[in-house]
């Protein structure tokens, strides 16, 4: 995912989580907040409770791969927080959960 489509600063994460709209799924939480950049930005948070560094990076890579397909269709800031159940489910289940987050939130490009 290109740098322009990532949320990198802790302050940005905190603003989106505190003032954004929350969508809960069985595998992750999604926070959405509109932005003025007319682009999609995604931040991913995976807690140490999920597993070791290798496991957390795998989950982040999977979420990035799914979010990459929404870059051209959605606008806004999203923070996706993985829940512990993400390890016991398949990639397809994660894809459906993230699809629900993007379907309920965000402006669509014309």
Biopython code that builds the backbone (N, CA, C, O; Angstrom):
import numpy as np
from Bio.PDB.StructureBuilder import StructureBuilder

atoms = [
    (1, "UNK", "N", (0.849, -1.169, 0.000)),
    (1, "UNK", "CA", (0.000, 0.000, 0.000)),
    (1, "UNK", "C", (0.898, 1.236, 0.000)),
    (1, "UNK", "O", (1.846, 1.325, 0.780)),
    (2, "UNK", "N", (0.597, 2.167, -0.861)),
    (2, "UNK", "CA", (1.432, 3.359, -0.978)),
    (2, "UNK", "C", (1.344, 4.218, 0.282)),
    (2, "UNK", "O", (0.351, 4.177, 1.009)),
    (3, "UNK", "N", (2.377, 4.979, 0.521)),
    (3, "UNK", "CA", (2.466, 5.815, 1.717)),
    (3, "UNK", "C", (1.304, 6.810, 1.816)),
    (3, "UNK", "O", (0.850, 7.123, 2.917)),
    (4, "UNK", "N", (0.827, 7.301, 0.685)),
    (4, "UNK", "CA", (-0.280, 8.273, 0.683)),
    (4, "UNK", "C", (-1.582, 7.651, 1.184)),
    (4, "UNK", "O", (-2.503, 8.369, 1.572)),
    (5, "UNK", "N", (-1.661, 6.326, 1.178)),
    (5, "UNK", "CA", (-2.880, 5.637, 1.590)),
    (5, "UNK", "C", (-2.758, 5.004, 2.971)),
    (5, "UNK", "O", (-3.582, 4.171, 3.349)),
    (6, "UNK", "N", (-1.728, 5.399, 3.730)),
    (6, "UNK", "CA", (-1.542, 4.853, 5.071)),
    (6, "UNK", "C", (-1.644, 5.956, 6.115)),
    (6, "UNK", "O", (-1.291, 7.107, 5.858)),
    (7, "UNK", "N", (-2.127, 5.589, 7.283)),
    (7, "UNK", "CA", (-2.125, 6.493, 8.430)),
    (7, "UNK", "C", (-0.910, 6.108, 9.262)),
    (7, "UNK", "O", (-0.787, 4.959, 9.686)),
    (8, "UNK", "N", (-0.014, 7.058, 9.496)),
    (8, "UNK", "CA", (1.249, 6.737, 10.136)),
    (8, "UNK", "C", (1.406, 7.335, 11.527)),
    (8, "UNK", "O", (2.112, 6.765, 12.358)),
    (9, "UNK", "N", (0.772, 8.456, 11.799)),
    (9, "UNK", "CA", (0.998, 9.159, 13.056)),
    (9, "UNK", "C", (0.028, 8.712, 14.142)),
    (9, "UNK", "O", (-1.160, 8.512, 13.889)),
    (10, "UNK", "N", (0.550, 8.561, 15.344)),
    (10, "UNK", "CA", (-0.257, 8.154, 16.482)),
    (10, "UNK", "C", (-1.386, 9.151, 16.727)),
    (10, "UNK", "O", (-2.496, 8.746, 17.073)),
    (11, "UNK", "N", (-1.126, 10.438, 16.558)),
    (11, "UNK", "CA", (-2.165, 11.455, 16.751)),
    (11, "UNK", "C", (-3.342, 11.225, 15.801)),
    (11, "UNK", "O", (-4.499, 11.374, 16.195)),
    (12, "UNK", "N", (-3.047, 10.863, 14.558)),
    (12, "UNK", "CA", (-4.112, 10.591, 13.591)),
    (12, "UNK", "C", (-4.943, 9.382, 14.025)),
    (12, "UNK", "O", (-6.170, 9.398, 13.929)),
    (13, "UNK", "N", (-4.267, 8.334, 14.502)),
    (13, "UNK", "CA", (-4.986, 7.163, 15.003)),
    (13, "UNK", "C", (-5.928, 7.563, 16.137)),
    (13, "UNK", "O", (-7.097, 7.176, 16.147)),
    (14, "UNK", "N", (-5.415, 8.337, 17.088)),
    (14, "UNK", "CA", (-6.209, 8.713, 18.251)),
    (14, "UNK", "C", (-7.428, 9.553, 17.863)),
    (14, "UNK", "O", (-8.518, 9.348, 18.398)),
    (15, "UNK", "N", (-7.249, 10.489, 16.942)),
    (15, "UNK", "CA", (-8.359, 11.336, 16.492)),
    (15, "UNK", "C", (-9.444, 10.486, 15.824)),
    (15, "UNK", "O", (-10.632, 10.667, 16.088)),
    (16, "UNK", "N", (-9.031, 9.567, 14.966)),
    (16, "UNK", "CA", (-10.001, 8.736, 14.246)),
    (16, "UNK", "C", (-10.737, 7.814, 15.212)),
    (16, "UNK", "O", (-11.949, 7.634, 15.093)),
    (17, "UNK", "N", (-10.018, 7.232, 16.162)),
    (17, "UNK", "CA", (-10.650, 6.315, 17.110)),
    (17, "UNK", "C", (-11.602, 7.059, 18.037)),
    (17, "UNK", "O", (-12.684, 6.556, 18.342)),
    (18, "UNK", "N", (-11.213, 8.262, 18.493)),
    (18, "UNK", "CA", (-12.060, 9.001, 19.429)),
    (18, "UNK", "C", (-13.270, 9.638, 18.764)),
    (18, "UNK", "O", (-14.349, 9.672, 19.355)),
    (19, "UNK", "N", (-13.112, 10.143, 17.547)),
    (19, "UNK", "CA", (-14.222, 10.872, 16.930)),
    (19, "UNK", "C", (-14.845, 10.149, 15.743)),
    (19, "UNK", "O", (-15.793, 10.651, 15.141)),
    (20, "UNK", "N", (-14.323, 8.980, 15.405)),
    (20, "UNK", "CA", (-14.830, 8.266, 14.243)),
    (20, "UNK", "C", (-16.017, 7.381, 14.559)),
    (20, "UNK", "O", (-16.338, 7.132, 15.721)),
    (21, "UNK", "N", (-16.662, 6.912, 13.505)),
    (21, "UNK", "CA", (-17.806, 6.013, 13.633)),
    (21, "UNK", "C", (-17.288, 4.578, 13.756)),
    (21, "UNK", "O", (-16.449, 4.146, 12.965)),
    (22, "UNK", "N", (-17.784, 3.855, 14.737)),
    (22, "UNK", "CA", (-17.330, 2.497, 15.015)),
    (22, "UNK", "C", (-18.235, 1.475, 14.339)),
    (22, "UNK", "O", (-19.460, 1.569, 14.404)),
    (23, "UNK", "N", (-17.606, 0.494, 13.686)),
    (23, "UNK", "CA", (-18.306, -0.657, 13.139)),
    (23, "UNK", "C", (-17.658, -1.901, 13.725)),
    (23, "UNK", "O", (-16.449, -2.099, 13.598)),
    (24, "UNK", "N", (-18.466, -2.739, 14.367)),
    (24, "UNK", "CA", (-17.930, -3.951, 14.990)),
    (24, "UNK", "C", (-18.247, -5.165, 14.122)),
    (24, "UNK", "O", (-19.363, -5.319, 13.627)),
    (25, "UNK", "N", (-17.251, -6.015, 13.950)),
    (25, "UNK", "CA", (-17.454, -7.308, 13.319)),
    (25, "UNK", "C", (-16.872, -8.367, 14.249)),
    (25, "UNK", "O", (-16.284, -8.038, 15.279)),
    (26, "UNK", "N", (-17.032, -9.608, 13.893)),
    (26, "UNK", "CA", (-16.539, -10.671, 14.763)),
    (26, "UNK", "C", (-15.014, -10.754, 14.782)),
    (26, "UNK", "O", (-14.443, -11.296, 15.728)),
    (27, "UNK", "N", (-14.344, -10.227, 13.753)),
    (27, "UNK", "CA", (-12.886, -10.345, 13.660)),
    (27, "UNK", "C", (-12.133, -9.048, 13.882)),
    (27, "UNK", "O", (-10.943, -9.072, 14.195)),
    (28, "UNK", "N", (-12.807, -7.912, 13.726)),
    (28, "UNK", "CA", (-12.097, -6.647, 13.876)),
    (28, "UNK", "C", (-13.086, -5.505, 14.115)),
    (28, "UNK", "O", (-14.286, -5.616, 13.864)),
    (29, "UNK", "N", (-12.527, -4.416, 14.609)),
    (29, "UNK", "CA", (-13.274, -3.175, 14.752)),
    (29, "UNK", "C", (-12.841, -2.249, 13.627)),
    (29, "UNK", "O", (-11.675, -2.249, 13.231)),
    (30, "UNK", "N", (-13.763, -1.472, 13.119)),
    (30, "UNK", "CA", (-13.429, -0.498, 12.099)),
    (30, "UNK", "C", (-13.890, 0.883, 12.524)),
    (30, "UNK", "O", (-15.049, 1.070, 12.894)),
    (31, "UNK", "N", (-12.997, 1.834, 12.472)),
    (31, "UNK", "CA", (-13.323, 3.228, 12.784)),
    (31, "UNK", "C", (-13.217, 4.022, 11.491)),
    (31, "UNK", "O", (-12.247, 3.887, 10.745)),
    (32, "UNK", "N", (-14.230, 4.857, 11.230)),
    (32, "UNK", "CA", (-14.242, 5.653, 10.012)),
    (32, "UNK", "C", (-14.418, 7.128, 10.354)),
    (32, "UNK", "O", (-15.194, 7.494, 11.236)),
    (33, "UNK", "N", (-13.686, 7.950, 9.640)),
    (33, "UNK", "CA", (-13.827, 9.397, 9.759)),
    (33, "UNK", "C", (-13.576, 10.000, 8.378)),
    (33, "UNK", "O", (-12.593, 9.645, 7.726)),
    (34, "UNK", "N", (-14.444, 10.907, 7.918)),
    (34, "UNK", "CA", (-14.209, 11.532, 6.610)),
    (34, "UNK", "C", (-12.941, 12.381, 6.621)),
    (34, "UNK", "O", (-12.526, 12.880, 7.668)),
    (35, "UNK", "N", (-12.336, 12.540, 5.459)),
    (35, "UNK", "CA", (-11.174, 13.425, 5.350)),
    (35, "UNK", "C", (-11.342, 14.365, 4.166)),
    (35, "UNK", "O", (-12.209, 14.167, 3.315)),
    (36, "UNK", "N", (-10.511, 15.373, 4.126)),
    (36, "UNK", "CA", (-10.584, 16.375, 3.058)),
    (36, "UNK", "C", (-9.614, 16.056, 1.919)),
    (36, "UNK", "O", (-9.539, 16.814, 0.951)),
    (37, "UNK", "N", (-8.885, 14.969, 2.014)),
    (37, "UNK", "CA", (-7.841, 14.646, 1.048)),
    (37, "UNK", "C", (-8.379, 14.016, -0.235)),
    (37, "UNK", "O", (-7.645, 13.876, -1.213)),
    (38, "UNK", "N", (-9.654, 13.637, -0.233)),
    (38, "UNK", "CA", (-10.266, 12.964, -1.380)),
    (38, "UNK", "C", (-9.521, 11.679, -1.753)),
    (38, "UNK", "O", (-9.387, 11.347, -2.931)),
    (39, "UNK", "N", (-9.041, 10.969, -0.739)),
    (39, "UNK", "CA", (-8.379, 9.695, -0.937)),
    (39, "UNK", "C", (-8.667, 8.795, 0.258)),
    (39, "UNK", "O", (-9.133, 9.257, 1.300)),
    (40, "UNK", "N", (-8.393, 7.539, 0.101)),
    (40, "UNK", "CA", (-8.562, 6.582, 1.189)),
    (40, "UNK", "C", (-7.252, 6.461, 1.956)),
    (40, "UNK", "O", (-6.184, 6.316, 1.360)),
    (41, "UNK", "N", (-7.342, 6.521, 3.286)),
    (41, "UNK", "CA", (-6.180, 6.253, 4.134)),
    (41, "UNK", "C", (-6.575, 5.183, 5.132)),
    (41, "UNK", "O", (-7.657, 5.240, 5.716)),
    (42, "UNK", "N", (-5.703, 4.209, 5.328)),
    (42, "UNK", "CA", (-5.993, 3.089, 6.209)),
    (42, "UNK", "C", (-4.876, 2.944, 7.235)),
    (42, "UNK", "O", (-3.693, 3.000, 6.901)),
    (43, "UNK", "N", (-5.274, 2.757, 8.482)),
    (43, "UNK", "CA", (-4.341, 2.439, 9.553)),
    (43, "UNK", "C", (-4.731, 1.094, 10.136)),
    (43, "UNK", "O", (-5.914, 0.779, 10.257)),
    (44, "UNK", "N", (-3.728, 0.301, 10.496)),
    (44, "UNK", "CA", (-3.987, -1.039, 11.000)),
    (44, "UNK", "C", (-3.337, -1.175, 12.367)),
    (44, "UNK", "O", (-2.171, -0.827, 12.550)),
    (45, "UNK", "N", (-4.106, -1.685, 13.328)),
    (45, "UNK", "CA", (-3.586, -1.899, 14.677)),
    (45, "UNK", "C", (-3.805, -3.366, 15.052)),
    (45, "UNK", "O", (-4.917, -3.889, 14.975)),
    (46, "UNK", "N", (-2.714, -4.010, 15.458)),
    (46, "UNK", "CA", (-2.775, -5.400, 15.891)),
    (46, "UNK", "C", (-2.060, -5.477, 17.239)),
    (46, "UNK", "O", (-0.865, -5.196, 17.336)),
    (47, "UNK", "N", (-2.792, -5.854, 18.262)),
    (47, "UNK", "CA", (-2.272, -5.885, 19.624)),
    (47, "UNK", "C", (-1.284, -7.030, 19.831)),
    (47, "UNK", "O", (-1.302, -8.019, 19.098)),
    (48, "UNK", "N", (-0.424, -6.886, 20.834)),
    (48, "UNK", "CA", (0.501, -7.953, 21.198)),
    (48, "UNK", "C", (-0.229, -9.166, 21.749)),
    (48, "UNK", "O", (0.342, -10.253, 21.832)),
    (49, "UNK", "N", (-1.496, -8.983, 22.128)),
    (49, "UNK", "CA", (-2.304, -10.107, 22.605)),
    (49, "UNK", "C", (-2.599, -11.103, 21.479)),
    (49, "UNK", "O", (-2.909, -12.266, 21.739)),
    (50, "UNK", "N", (-2.502, -10.646, 20.239)),
    (50, "UNK", "CA", (-2.777, -11.506, 19.089)),
    (50, "UNK", "C", (-1.699, -12.583, 18.953)),
    (50, "UNK", "O", (-2.015, -13.734, 18.651)),
    (51, "UNK", "N", (-0.443, -12.226, 19.171)),
    (51, "UNK", "CA", (0.628, -13.211, 19.023)),
    (51, "UNK", "C", (1.975, -12.532, 18.914)),
    (51, "UNK", "O", (2.123, -11.353, 19.236)),
    (52, "UNK", "N", (2.959, -13.295, 18.455)),
    (52, "UNK", "CA", (4.299, -12.730, 18.321)),
    (52, "UNK", "C", (4.386, -11.848, 17.074)),
    (52, "UNK", "O", (3.404, -11.697, 16.348)),
    (53, "UNK", "N", (5.550, -11.276, 16.832)),
    (53, "UNK", "CA", (5.720, -10.314, 15.747)),
    (53, "UNK", "C", (5.404, -10.925, 14.381)),
    (53, "UNK", "O", (4.811, -10.264, 13.528)),
    (54, "UNK", "N", (5.788, -12.156, 14.177)),
    (54, "UNK", "CA", (5.535, -12.815, 12.897)),
    (54, "UNK", "C", (4.024, -12.929, 12.652)),
    (54, "UNK", "O", (3.543, -12.656, 11.553)),
    (55, "UNK", "N", (3.306, -13.327, 13.664)),
    (55, "UNK", "CA", (1.852, -13.472, 13.552)),
    (55, "UNK", "C", (1.185, -12.131, 13.319)),
    (55, "UNK", "O", (0.310, -12.012, 12.461)),
    (56, "UNK", "N", (1.589, -11.119, 14.076)),
    (56, "UNK", "CA", (0.986, -9.785, 13.915)),
    (56, "UNK", "C", (1.259, -9.234, 12.523)),
    (56, "UNK", "O", (0.371, -8.640, 11.912)),
    (57, "UNK", "N", (2.466, -9.420, 12.014)),
    (57, "UNK", "CA", (2.788, -8.922, 10.677)),
    (57, "UNK", "C", (1.992, -9.659, 9.607)),
    (57, "UNK", "O", (1.606, -9.057, 8.604)),
    (58, "UNK", "N", (1.740, -10.942, 9.801)),
    (58, "UNK", "CA", (0.920, -11.699, 8.852)),
    (58, "UNK", "C", (-0.494, -11.120, 8.804)),
    (58, "UNK", "O", (-1.059, -10.934, 7.726)),
    (59, "UNK", "N", (-1.058, -10.840, 9.974)),
    (59, "UNK", "CA", (-2.408, -10.267, 10.034)),
    (59, "UNK", "C", (-2.416, -8.898, 9.353)),
    (59, "UNK", "O", (-3.341, -8.590, 8.602)),
    (60, "UNK", "N", (-1.408, -8.085, 9.604)),
    (60, "UNK", "CA", (-1.335, -6.758, 8.962)),
    (60, "UNK", "C", (-1.236, -6.884, 7.448)),
    (60, "UNK", "O", (-1.889, -6.138, 6.719)),
    (61, "UNK", "N", (-0.424, -7.821, 6.972)),
    (61, "UNK", "CA", (-0.297, -8.024, 5.519)),
    (61, "UNK", "C", (-1.635, -8.440, 4.903)),
    (61, "UNK", "O", (-1.996, -7.984, 3.818)),
    (62, "UNK", "N", (-2.359, -9.300, 5.599)),
    (62, "UNK", "CA", (-3.651, -9.733, 5.084)),
    (62, "UNK", "C", (-4.636, -8.569, 5.017)),
    (62, "UNK", "O", (-5.354, -8.418, 4.028)),
    (63, "UNK", "N", (-4.672, -7.754, 6.058)),
    (63, "UNK", "CA", (-5.583, -6.607, 6.074)),
    (63, "UNK", "C", (-5.203, -5.608, 4.989)),
    (63, "UNK", "O", (-6.078, -5.059, 4.320)),
    (64, "UNK", "N", (-3.903, -5.364, 4.808)),
    (64, "UNK", "CA", (-3.459, -4.450, 3.741)),
    (64, "UNK", "C", (-3.877, -4.958, 2.376)),
    (64, "UNK", "O", (-4.320, -4.178, 1.533)),
    (65, "UNK", "N", (-3.743, -6.258, 2.146)),
    (65, "UNK", "CA", (-4.113, -6.837, 0.852)),
    (65, "UNK", "C", (-5.601, -6.643, 0.575)),
    (65, "UNK", "O", (-5.992, -6.356, -0.557)),
    (66, "UNK", "N", (-6.425, -6.800, 1.596)),
    (66, "UNK", "CA", (-7.865, -6.617, 1.422)),
    (66, "UNK", "C", (-8.192, -5.143, 1.210)),
    (66, "UNK", "O", (-8.992, -4.806, 0.337)),
    (67, "UNK", "N", (-7.579, -4.260, 2.002)),
    (67, "UNK", "CA", (-7.868, -2.825, 1.912)),
    (67, "UNK", "C", (-7.396, -2.227, 0.591)),
    (67, "UNK", "O", (-7.953, -1.232, 0.127)),
    (68, "UNK", "N", (-6.383, -2.821, -0.010)),
    (68, "UNK", "CA", (-5.848, -2.312, -1.274)),
    (68, "UNK", "C", (-6.918, -2.282, -2.367)),
    (68, "UNK", "O", (-6.869, -1.434, -3.258)),
    (69, "UNK", "N", (-7.869, -3.189, -2.303)),
    (69, "UNK", "CA", (-8.906, -3.233, -3.332)),
    (69, "UNK", "C", (-9.923, -2.098, -3.192)),
    (69, "UNK", "O", (-10.707, -1.862, -4.112)),
    (70, "UNK", "N", (-9.922, -1.396, -2.058)),
    (70, "UNK", "CA", (-10.877, -0.309, -1.834)),
    (70, "UNK", "C", (-10.271, 1.076, -2.100)),
    (70, "UNK", "O", (-10.972, 2.079, -1.966)),
    (71, "UNK", "N", (-9.006, 1.155, -2.467)),
    (71, "UNK", "CA", (-8.328, 2.440, -2.654)),
    (71, "UNK", "C", (-9.009, 3.281, -3.729)),
    (71, "UNK", "O", (-9.161, 4.491, -3.562)),
    (72, "UNK", "N", (-9.415, 2.663, -4.813)),
    (72, "UNK", "CA", (-10.002, 3.422, -5.915)),
    (72, "UNK", "C", (-11.487, 3.678, -5.739)),
    (72, "UNK", "O", (-12.065, 4.471, -6.483)),
    (73, "UNK", "N", (-12.117, 3.026, -4.776)),
    (73, "UNK", "CA", (-13.567, 3.148, -4.658)),
    (73, "UNK", "C", (-14.032, 3.937, -3.439)),
    (73, "UNK", "O", (-15.176, 4.392, -3.422)),
    (74, "UNK", "N", (-13.200, 4.119, -2.426)),
    (74, "UNK", "CA", (-13.634, 4.777, -1.194)),
    (74, "UNK", "C", (-12.754, 5.976, -0.841)),
    (74, "UNK", "O", (-11.597, 6.076, -1.251)),
    (75, "UNK", "N", (-13.352, 6.878, -0.062)),
    (75, "UNK", "CA", (-12.659, 8.071, 0.431)),
    (75, "UNK", "C", (-12.875, 8.140, 1.933)),
    (75, "UNK", "O", (-13.971, 7.855, 2.415)),
    (76, "UNK", "N", (-11.852, 8.511, 2.670)),
    (76, "UNK", "CA", (-11.969, 8.676, 4.118)),
    (76, "UNK", "C", (-10.820, 8.014, 4.840)),
    (76, "UNK", "O", (-9.962, 7.373, 4.232)),
    (77, "UNK", "N", (-10.819, 8.182, 6.162)),
    (77, "UNK", "CA", (-9.795, 7.587, 7.008)),
    (77, "UNK", "C", (-10.399, 6.390, 7.745)),
    (77, "UNK", "O", (-11.456, 6.504, 8.365)),
    (78, "UNK", "N", (-9.738, 5.271, 7.674)),
    (78, "UNK", "CA", (-10.174, 4.059, 8.356)),
    (78, "UNK", "C", (-9.059, 3.563, 9.258)),
    (78, "UNK", "O", (-7.891, 3.561, 8.870)),
    (79, "UNK", "N", (-9.420, 3.144, 10.461)),
    (79, "UNK", "CA", (-8.497, 2.432, 11.344)),
    (79, "UNK", "C", (-9.145, 1.080, 11.607)),
    (79, "UNK", "O", (-10.281, 1.000, 12.074)),
    (80, "UNK", "N", (-8.409, 0.026, 11.302)),
    (80, "UNK", "CA", (-8.898, -1.330, 11.499)),
    (80, "UNK", "C", (-8.098, -1.950, 12.633)),
    (80, "UNK", "O", (-6.872, -2.040, 12.564)),
    (81, "UNK", "N", (-8.803, -2.380, 13.683)),
    (81, "UNK", "CA", (-8.184, -2.977, 14.862)),
    (81, "UNK", "C", (-8.555, -4.451, 14.892)),
    (81, "UNK", "O", (-9.731, -4.796, 15.007)),
    (82, "UNK", "N", (-7.551, -5.323, 14.790)),
    (82, "UNK", "CA", (-7.792, -6.761, 14.760)),
    (82, "UNK", "C", (-8.130, -7.278, 16.152)),
    (82, "UNK", "O", (-7.558, -6.842, 17.151)),
    (83, "UNK", "N", (-9.078, -8.224, 16.195)),
    (83, "UNK", "CA", (-9.440, -8.884, 17.445)),
    (83, "UNK", "C", (-8.756, -10.256, 17.493)),
    (83, "UNK", "O", (-8.245, -10.740, 16.484)),
    (84, "UNK", "N", (-8.756, -10.861, 18.657)),
    (84, "UNK", "CA", (-8.043, -12.115, 18.841)),
    (84, "UNK", "C", (-8.571, -13.248, 17.954)),
    (84, "UNK", "O", (-7.810, -14.137, 17.574)),
    (85, "UNK", "N", (-9.844, -13.225, 17.628)),
    (85, "UNK", "CA", (-10.429, -14.269, 16.796)),
    (85, "UNK", "C", (-9.910, -14.311, 15.375)),
    (85, "UNK", "O", (-10.206, -15.254, 14.641)),
    (86, "UNK", "N", (-9.150, -13.322, 14.973)),
    (86, "UNK", "CA", (-8.652, -13.257, 13.605)),
    (86, "UNK", "C", (-7.724, -14.437, 13.293)),
    (86, "UNK", "O", (-7.594, -14.818, 12.130)),
    (87, "UNK", "N", (-7.093, -15.008, 14.286)),
    (87, "UNK", "CA", (-6.165, -16.120, 14.066)),
    (87, "UNK", "C", (-6.878, -17.432, 13.765)),
    (87, "UNK", "O", (-6.351, -18.265, 13.028)),
    (88, "UNK", "N", (-8.053, -17.623, 14.319)),
    (88, "UNK", "CA", (-8.742, -18.896, 14.171)),
    (88, "UNK", "C", (-9.644, -18.947, 12.942)),
    (88, "UNK", "O", (-10.256, -19.981, 12.676)),
    (89, "UNK", "N", (-9.737, -17.870, 12.200)),
    (89, "UNK", "CA", (-10.598, -17.813, 11.022)),
    (89, "UNK", "C", (-9.771, -17.754, 9.751)),
    (89, "UNK", "O", (-8.559, -17.541, 9.790)),
    (90, "UNK", "N", (-10.436, -17.945, 8.634)),
    (90, "UNK", "CA", (-9.748, -17.955, 7.344)),
    (90, "UNK", "C", (-9.604, -16.530, 6.793)),
    (90, "UNK", "O", (-10.190, -15.574, 7.300)),
    (91, "UNK", "N", (-8.804, -16.438, 5.743)),
    (91, "UNK", "CA", (-8.619, -15.167, 5.051)),
    (91, "UNK", "C", (-9.948, -14.682, 4.485)),
    (91, "UNK", "O", (-10.235, -13.485, 4.506)),
    (92, "UNK", "N", (-10.745, -15.596, 3.985)),
    (92, "UNK", "CA", (-12.045, -15.230, 3.413)),
    (92, "UNK", "C", (-12.966, -14.622, 4.473)),
    (92, "UNK", "O", (-13.693, -13.669, 4.194)),
    (93, "UNK", "N", (-12.934, -15.173, 5.685)),
    (93, "UNK", "CA", (-13.739, -14.610, 6.777)),
    (93, "UNK", "C", (-13.293, -13.185, 7.104)),
    (93, "UNK", "O", (-14.120, -12.304, 7.340)),
    (94, "UNK", "N", (-11.981, -12.971, 7.116)),
    (94, "UNK", "CA", (-11.445, -11.630, 7.363)),
    (94, "UNK", "C", (-11.859, -10.676, 6.248)),
    (94, "UNK", "O", (-12.188, -9.517, 6.500)),
    (95, "UNK", "N", (-11.839, -11.170, 5.029)),
    (95, "UNK", "CA", (-12.240, -10.353, 3.881)),
    (95, "UNK", "C", (-13.699, -9.920, 3.995)),
    (95, "UNK", "O", (-14.027, -8.776, 3.683)),
    (96, "UNK", "N", (-14.562, -10.804, 4.431)),
    (96, "UNK", "CA", (-15.978, -10.479, 4.599)),
    (96, "UNK", "C", (-16.165, -9.451, 5.710)),
    (96, "UNK", "O", (-16.980, -8.538, 5.580)),
    (97, "UNK", "N", (-15.406, -9.596, 6.812)),
    (97, "UNK", "CA", (-15.507, -8.649, 7.924)),
    (97, "UNK", "C", (-15.077, -7.247, 7.499)),
    (97, "UNK", "O", (-15.727, -6.263, 7.852)),
    (98, "UNK", "N", (-13.995, -7.155, 6.751)),
    (98, "UNK", "CA", (-13.510, -5.844, 6.311)),
    (98, "UNK", "C", (-14.433, -5.276, 5.238)),
    (98, "UNK", "O", (-14.621, -4.062, 5.165)),
    (99, "UNK", "N", (-15.003, -6.131, 4.414)),
    (99, "UNK", "CA", (-15.966, -5.680, 3.416)),
    (99, "UNK", "C", (-17.158, -5.012, 4.108)),
    (99, "UNK", "O", (-17.670, -4.000, 3.627)),
    (100, "UNK", "N", (-17.593, -5.572, 5.223)),
    (100, "UNK", "CA", (-18.703, -4.997, 5.983)),
    (100, "UNK", "C", (-18.337, -3.610, 6.505)),
    (100, "UNK", "O", (-19.161, -2.696, 6.473)),
    (101, "UNK", "N", (-17.105, -3.450, 6.984)),
    (101, "UNK", "CA", (-16.648, -2.145, 7.493)),
    (101, "UNK", "C", (-16.674, -1.104, 6.382)),
    (101, "UNK", "O", (-17.172, 0.004, 6.579)),
    (102, "UNK", "N", (-16.143, -1.456, 5.222)),
    (102, "UNK", "CA", (-16.113, -0.502, 4.116)),
    (102, "UNK", "C", (-17.507, -0.258, 3.538)),
    (102, "UNK", "O", (-17.788, 0.840, 3.057)),
    (103, "UNK", "N", (-18.381, -1.259, 3.578)),
    (103, "UNK", "CA", (-19.730, -1.088, 3.038)),
    (103, "UNK", "C", (-20.565, -0.137, 3.888)),
    (103, "UNK", "O", (-21.369, 0.630, 3.358)),
    (104, "UNK", "N", (-20.379, -0.185, 5.203)),
    (104, "UNK", "CA", (-21.174, 0.654, 6.092)),
    (104, "UNK", "C", (-20.636, 2.075, 6.218)),
    (104, "UNK", "O", (-21.347, 2.966, 6.683)),
    (105, "UNK", "N", (-19.404, 2.290, 5.814)),
    (105, "UNK", "CA", (-18.764, 3.596, 6.009)),
    (105, "UNK", "C", (-18.121, 4.081, 4.731)),
    (105, "UNK", "O", (-17.951, 3.334, 3.767)),
    (106, "UNK", "N", (-17.776, 5.328, 4.750)),
    (106, "UNK", "CA", (-16.973, 5.886, 3.670)),
    (106, "UNK", "C", (-17.779, 6.397, 2.508)),
    (106, "UNK", "O", (-18.852, 5.886, 2.186)),
    (107, "UNK", "N", (-17.239, 7.413, 1.891)),
    (107, "UNK", "CA", (-17.821, 7.955, 0.679)),
    (107, "UNK", "C", (-17.246, 7.180, -0.490)),
    (107, "UNK", "O", (-16.092, 6.753, -0.456)),
    (108, "UNK", "N", (-18.037, 7.002, -1.505)),
    (108, "UNK", "CA", (-17.560, 6.293, -2.675)),
    (108, "UNK", "C", (-17.160, 7.291, -3.749)),
    (108, "UNK", "O", (-17.813, 8.317, -3.940)),
    (109, "UNK", "N", (-16.069, 6.970, -4.450)),
    (109, "UNK", "CA", (-15.652, 7.779, -5.605)),
    (109, "UNK", "C", (-16.690, 7.672, -6.687)),
    (109, "UNK", "O", (-17.373, 6.655, -6.810)),
    (110, "UNK", "N", (-16.809, 8.703, -7.458)),
    (110, "UNK", "CA", (-17.727, 8.679, -8.604)),
    (110, "UNK", "C", (-16.997, 8.216, -9.823)),
    (110, "UNK", "O", (-17.588, 8.124, -10.899)),
]
sb = StructureBuilder()
sb.init_structure("model")
sb.init_model(0)
sb.init_chain("A")
sb.init_seg("    ")
for serial, (resi, resn, name, xyz) in enumerate(atoms, 1):
    if name == "N":
        sb.init_residue(resn, " ", resi, " ")
    sb.init_atom(name, np.array(xyz, "f"), 0.0, 1.0, " ", f" {name:<3s}", serial, name[0])
structure = sb.get_structure()
